[in-house]
Amino acid sequence: MKKGKKELIVVGDRLLIVPDVGEDRSNTGLYLPKWALEKESVQAGRIVEVGAGIPMPQPNDVEEEPWKQSLKDLDNVPQQAQVGDDAIFLRKAAVEIKFEGETFLIVPYAAILLLVRNH
């Protein structure tokens, strides 16, 4: 995600999310129950950037010493999430950051509970 001369690069299996703030419904109209909001166990937001995925070696490239493999020999297992999807995720797994005056959450892919995609 680029802003001015700076760029946020999301790595690995992480997602950059703009959180929904102060509502009991997500942007797509999904209702988040009061118990979930009170305990802050789940949160919703819009995905604005997606990491490349989990780096994995090619199955046929296994050497005797796999730790010597270079990073350029790795392929990434892509994520199901896409930029523009709405996500419901586990709040405790998210890390809040501020960039250029905006608040974002960095969320690991494993914390995503549900994706809503508009076609």
N, C-alpha and C positions, 0 to 999 in steps of 0.2 A: 504494500500500500504506500503510495507516494504522496507526500505533502511538501510542497516547496522543493528544497534541495535534499531533504531527508527522505529516507525510505524505510518502512518497517518490513522486515523479511521474516516471515513465520517459518520456523524450522520443524522438521520431523513431522510428528503426528499431531501437531497443535493447531488450534483454530484461533483467529482473532475475531472477537464478537463485540458488537455494540449492544450493551444491555438495555432491555426495556426497564424503564425506571418508574416506580410508584404506581403501577397499575396491576390489577388482578387478571388482566387479559393480555395475551401476547399480541403482537402486530397482526397476526393472522386470525385472531379471535378465539384462540384456545384459552379456556378458562383454567386458571391456576387456583386450586382450592385454598381457602384461608389458612388451613393448617400448614400447607406447604410454604406459604408466604411468611407466616409467623415464625416458623422454625428456620426460615431461609434455607430449606433443604434443596429446593429447586429454583431455578431462575430461567427466564427466557431472554432471547436476544437475536439479533440478525448477524449472520456470518459475513464479515467483510474481507477476510483473507484466509486462505487455507495453506497449510504446510505441504511439502512435497510427498509426505507419507513416511512409512517406516522403511528405512534402507535395508535391503535384503540382497545377499549375493545370488548370482545365477546358480541354479542347482548343479549344472555341469562344470562349474568353476571351482569345485571343492579341491583344495590342495592339502598336502600333508600338514601344512602350517597355516590355517585359515586366518590367523591374526596378521599375517604379512600381506594380505590382500589390500590393494589400494582402494580408496574411496570412489575413484572413477569407475571401478568395475562393478559397482553396486547399482541395482535398480530399486526404485521405490514402489512399495505396495501402495497404490492410490487409496485415498479416503473416499468414503461414500458422500461426505458432506461437500457442498459446493458454495461458492460465493453467492450470496443472495438468499440462501436458505434461512429459515427461522429455526432456531434450535431451543430445546429445553434441556437443561444440563444440571448436573450436581454443583451447587453453588460452592461447597467447601473445596472443590478441586480447582476452582478458578483463581487466577492471580490478576488483580486489578492494576492497570497502569494508566498513566496520563501521557499523552503524546500530542504536542501542539495544541494544548488546551482541551482536548477531548478525552473522555474516559473510555477505555477499552478493557476487555477481559481476555486473558490468554487461557484457553481451556484445552486440556488434553482430550484427544479423541475418545478415550475410554470413558470420559465423564458425560458424553452426550447420550441422552435418553431417547430423544425423538427429534426428527427433522421434518419440517414442513416446506415443501417446494411448490412454488407457483409455476405452472407450465406456460 
